[in-house]
Amino acid sequence: MKKEIFVTQPVLPDLEEFTELLKDIWERKWLTNNGKYHQDFEKALADYLGVPYISLFSNGTLALISALQVLNITGEVITTPYSFVATTHALWWNNIKPVFVDIEPDFCNLDPQKIEAAITPKTTAILPVHVYGNPCDMDKIQEIADRYGLKVIYDAAHAFGVKQNGQSILNFGDLSILSFHATKVFNTIEGGAIVCHDEKTKQRIDYLKNFGFAGETEVVAPGINAKMNEIQAAYGLLQLKTIDKNIEARKLIDNSYREKLGNIRGIHFLSENKSLDYNYAYFPVFINEEEFGISRDEVYTELNEQGIHGRRYFYPLISQFPTYRGLDSASSEKLFVAEKMAKEVLCLPIYPELDLEVINTIAELLKKLERNLNGNIVSK
Ligand SMILES: Cc1ncc(COP(=O)(O)O)c(C=O)c1O
């Protein structure tokens, strides 16, 4: 049977090492609520990422919903339509109106040039996403936020470990959130975190993720249950041992894609940002139908038939889902770049154990499809 290749495949920790930690947890019988492994993992993670304070969460979505609560964000928030739907859902769950602003074409991140026009007296914050792990234009976004007195919360779900000029991009804005979902560069099966800059904010975050408890009998806020458990924290600690090696393996795959697909007309990549320590979270290609000859959806289907399952991240745009499409800011004319990118994008498989042969197969297939356009007979 042909092996099916998916867009990603999770890395798991060494089973024997994990079993040892499980035995310890079984003995301790402390399963959640800020246990030993939770504390150790939080500390190790802050060190690894180069951030002052981090709070673990049970997933990235609850981290995002809680981050908005921590800063008391209300009214309207400017955000991107080109993301995973959880970014906007987090606003909706807080009764906040999302205001979509278009993206720029170089990295598919929120376009700072278009933010100001979307600000109203009700705007309280900006919620950009470091899509595919590439940093937003954080200086420009901060400058606008400062001028209008807005908060900035980065959805950094894709940006684990990314540094710009040697500095973690998680240290920008008021808060950043991470996701450690199984599909991410770094996973704790499910999981997430909020990064903040001061102890007081961390304290507040920690209250909020534990029902608002500030002591045995004291509840200081209407918090939620978003705690990470001991088993996930122990798993996460082990994952830190191999993360550098795994990012290195991803880099080789990224390089190989660039080399093998680089000369195919109509197939475009995102620019390479030389100032980055990048995490190679995704490998999106953009298929220009006019130049390539067939549409992204046809390429997607052809690859699927070969057992290679790319994903159209991020199509459809969040602004096109029924909950959001009635908003003024969701109209197509205003989101021209995002619509184009969503129509052309296809994320190709990338994960540390990916067989490099798969890249050759994809390259061959794309070349055949391209020749097909020129009228030659294709044997599939
Ligand atoms: C950009 C973005 N934001 C938020 C999330 C939500 O994270 P989680 O799945 O951990 O809830 C994800 C991924 O799942 C994501 O890709």
The ligand as an SDF file (V2000), in Angstrom:
LIG
                    3D

 16 16  0  0  0  0  0  0  0  0999 V2000
   -2.7090   30.9730   14.1210 C   0  0  0  0  0  0  0  0  0  0  0  0
   -3.3250   30.0510   15.1230 C   0  0  0  0  0  0  0  0  0  0  0  0
   -3.9380   30.5890   16.2040 N   0  0  0  0  0  0  0  0  0  0  0  0
   -4.4930   29.8200   17.1480 C   0  0  0  0  0  0  0  0  0  0  0  0
   -4.4580   28.4460   17.0590 C   0  0  0  0  0  0  0  0  0  0  0  0
   -5.1550   27.6480   18.1110 C   0  0  0  0  0  0  0  0  0  0  0  0
   -4.2880   26.8720   18.8500 O   0  0  0  0  0  0  0  0  0  0  0  0
   -4.8030   25.5110   19.5410 P   0  0  0  0  0  0  0  0  0  0  0  0
   -5.0690   24.5190   18.4600 O   0  0  0  0  0  0  0  0  0  0  0  0
   -3.6460   25.1250   20.4140 O   0  0  0  0  0  0  0  0  0  0  0  0
   -6.0150   25.8370   20.3280 O   0  0  0  0  0  0  0  0  0  0  0  0
   -3.8200   27.8390   15.9640 C   0  0  0  0  0  0  0  0  0  0  0  0
   -3.6830   26.3920   15.7630 C   0  0  0  0  0  0  0  0  0  0  0  0
   -4.2810   25.4870   16.0500 O   0  0  0  0  0  0  0  0  0  0  0  0
   -3.2580   28.6600   14.9620 C   0  0  0  0  0  0  0  0  0  0  0  0
   -2.6790   28.1330   13.8860 O   0  0  0  0  0  0  0  0  0  0  0  0
  1  2  1  0
  2  3  1  0
  2 15  2  0
  3  4  2  0
  4  5  1  0
  5  6  1  0
  5 12  2  0
  6  7  1  0
  7  8  1  0
  8  9  2  0
  8 10  1  0
  8 11  1  0
 12 13  1  0
 12 15  1  0
 13 14  2  0
 15 16  1  0
M  END
$$$$
